[in-house]
Amino acid sequence: MKMMSLLCFTLITMTLAGSQAMSTNATPVKIFAELGANVTLPCRLISDDTMFFGNTGIRVKWTKVQDDESLNEDVLVSMGFHRRTFGSFEDRTFLQEADKDDASMIITDVSMDDTGRYRCEIFSGMDDVVQEMILEVEGDSTDGVVFPYSPSVSRYTLTFERAEQVCLDQGATIASHDQLLEAWKGGLDWCNAGWLSDGTVQYPITKPRAPCGGSNNGPGLRNYGRRNKKVDQFDVFCYATALKGRFYWLVQPKRLTFDEAVQACLDDGAEIAKVGHIFAAWKLEAYDRCDAGWLADGSVRYPIFRPRKNCSPTEAAVRFVGFPDKTQKLYGVYCYKSN
Ligand SMILES: *[C@@H]1O[C@H](CO)[C@@H](O)[C@H](O)[C@H]1NC(C)=O
C-alpha cells in the first residue's frame, strides 16, 4: 500500500515535470524500510513521446546526496548493458526494470547507514529526469550487543573493577551472564575468558576445539566460576545498547594519525567513536564498511556485516586490526554524533 501511494506521487510529480528539460521535485518523498529488508526507490521516465521506448542510449545514475554536494556518493550507474555499483552499495543494488522506462532501484539488506537522500537521474537525450527521495531505515531498538574487550597492553590485565570501567569507557556496560548466554545462542565464539557483572569469569564457545576448553566438550559457556575481584585478571565482556546518535565513517581525503583522527571528528561536530559504538552500529544497524578506522581507545577496526572477498570473507564481524603506533598516518576514522 505504502509503495503504491509513493509511486502515484512520483508519477504525478513526473508528469508535472515533463515539460521541463531538467527538474527536481521540491519535496522529496519519504520511503521507509525495515532494517535488513529490501527496498525499492521509485524512479521512472515518463513521456508521451513514444520515440524513447526501446532507446538503449538511456543512462541512469543513482547518487546518495550529502549536505555538502562535493561529498556525494555514487551508488549505481547504468548505460545500456553496462552496470556499475559503488562502495557499500556494490553487489547490493540493482535496477528493477519492470519495463523499459523503469529506473527504480532496489537496495537489498538495508542498513541504518543507508538512511539519507537519494537522487535518480535519467539522461535520455531529451526529457531528462531528476528525482530525489529520502530513505528512512527503522531498526529494532530493544536489542543490545555483547563484545569481548581486551586493552592495548595485552590480554588478561583487568581486575573486576578495571573491567567495569573499561566497558564504561567504550560506551557500554559490563555484560551479565544472561546477555552472554543470548550472544552465545546468536553465534558468539570467543576463546579468551572475561569478567561478567556477577563476578564470574566465562567465555562462549560455539565451535568446540582443544585450546578453548576442550574439543570433547560440547558448545556452551565455559565457566571459571566466581573469581577474586581484586586480584584476578582477565578480559571482559561488555554490552552496548542501540545507539542514540549516529555512527559514521568520516569522509575526508587523507590517512590520519590518532590525534588527527580525534580532531577530525571534533571538527565535524562529533567525537571519535568508541568500541561500543562500532559494535552497536554493526550488530543493530547492519553497518558495513571495509575501511579500517581509528577508535577512541586507540584501536583500529572495521565493521563487516556482509562478509565478502577481502573484507572478512567467512563471517560477519567487527574486524580488529590492532592498536597501531598512534603517529602512523595509515587509517581513517569512525565518528559518533549524539542526537
Ligand atoms: C532481497 O532480494 C534478494 C535478491 O533479489 C533476495 O535474494 C532476498 O531474499 C531478498 N530479501 C528479502 C528479505 O526479501
The ligand as a Tripos MOL2 file, in Angstrom:
@<TRIPOS>MOLECULE
LIG
   14    14     1     0     0
SMALL
NO_CHARGES

@<TRIPOS>ATOM
      1 C1         16.1400   -9.3750   -1.1770 C.3       1 LIG1
      2 O1         16.4870   -9.5530   -2.5220 O.3       1 LIG1
      3 C2         17.4120  -10.5930   -2.7240 C.3       1 LIG1
      4 C3         17.8490  -10.5720   -4.1810 C.3       1 LIG1
      5 O2         16.7560  -10.4570   -5.0440 O.3       1 LIG1
      6 C4         16.7770  -11.9160   -2.3320 C.3       1 LIG1
      7 O3         17.6860  -12.9790   -2.5340 O.3       1 LIG1
      8 C5         16.3880  -11.8400   -0.8690 C.3       1 LIG1
      9 O4         15.7050  -13.0000   -0.4930 O.3       1 LIG1
     10 C6         15.5130  -10.6370   -0.6010 C.3       1 LIG1
     11 N1         15.3630  -10.4780    0.8410 N.am      1 LIG1
     12 C7         14.2020  -10.2240    1.4090 C.2       1 LIG1
     13 C8         14.2350  -10.0480    2.8960 C.3       1 LIG1
     14 O5         13.1540  -10.0990    0.7910 O.2       1 LIG1
@<TRIPOS>BOND
     1     1     2 1
     2     1    10 1
     3     2     3 1
     4     3     4 1
     5     3     6 1
     6     4     5 1
     7     6     7 1
     8     6     8 1
     9     8     9 1
    10     8    10 1
    11    10    11 1
    12    11    12 1
    13    12    13 1
    14    12    14 2
@<TRIPOS>SUBSTRUCTURE
     1 LIG1         1 GROUP 0 **** ****
